[in-house]
Structures are given as structure tokens and as C-alpha cells.
Amino acid sequence: MKFAYMHTDPAHIDLALNSHRRRWVAVVGMLAAAAMVGSLAPGTAHAGKSTQTEALWVSFDPEAQTITLKIKKPGRGKDAKRLKRGKEATFNVKVEGSVLTKTTVSINGKRGELHEINEGKTVNIYWRPDENDDSQMFARKIDVIFSQEEFEERYKIDDGE
């Protein structure tokens, strides 16, 4: 009986409610603090998804830290509207820095460098608006794709002849 009496006593009910309120206030406060810290972190202005675009490699300018591509497939998403099939586009690149901030290159599945990509190679580029200038585009990752001949040679595919 003493147990039932404790839970109906107004003082104990107030104590229990205040305890629950304090927990909720603490949880909401932590979530608000995490949201504020996340919004202040550098580089989060364009931390959304990158746009994937298929293109032909035209050139790399190490002085200007830019690449030029001829667009084959602009990709999907709101940012892809900036690109037109068959037209050249210039992207900013960052050669130095951590893997999280620089432009990374993969040539046929292995790590590569921008100067190793030959003109006319087909590439998949993952890009987003440049965080310093929304009117420009920043290349986050570049994948060089096998040509049909390179693919067949690598995997020794015989077309039946």
C-alpha cells in the first residue's frame, strides 16, 4: 500500500514530471547545439550531393588550377542544368590538401594525378558549386573510364572472331 500511496502523492507526481521535463530540455538543447555547430563548420555551404557528369577530357591548367571538359551527359539534379551536351565547361580543381578537400583522381580504378589524364579520355566527374564562388564549379572526384579497346584488352574479351 505504501507503494501505491507514493505514486498518488502530488509531491511525487511533480517530481516525476519535472524529471521528464529536464530530460526533454536537455535533449532538445543538445540537438540545437549540434545543429548550430554543424551549420558553422567550414565547407558545409555546399556539402550536398555532388552531380555526376560524363565528359571528354580536354585539358588541365596547373597554373589556374582548372580543367576543361567537353560534356557528353550533363547528369541529373538542379546543378546539372548549368551544363550543355556537346559544350565545353571549366571546373576548378584543388591539387593539394587532404582527401576530403582536394580533387581526387582514379585512373582505371587506381589513384592517379590530373596531369596523367590524356586528351580525349572519357571521364566521370563528380562536382558541385564552388564554395568560394557559386557561379563556378568545383570538381571533387574524377574517374577515368576504360575505352572499349582498353576494357577488352584488360579482360581479354574475344568478340568471337
Helices and strands as residue ranges (DSSP letters): H 2-8, H 10-40, E 51-61, E 66-73, G 79-82, E 88-92, E 104-107, E 110-112, G 114-116, E 122-129, E 137-144, H 148-155
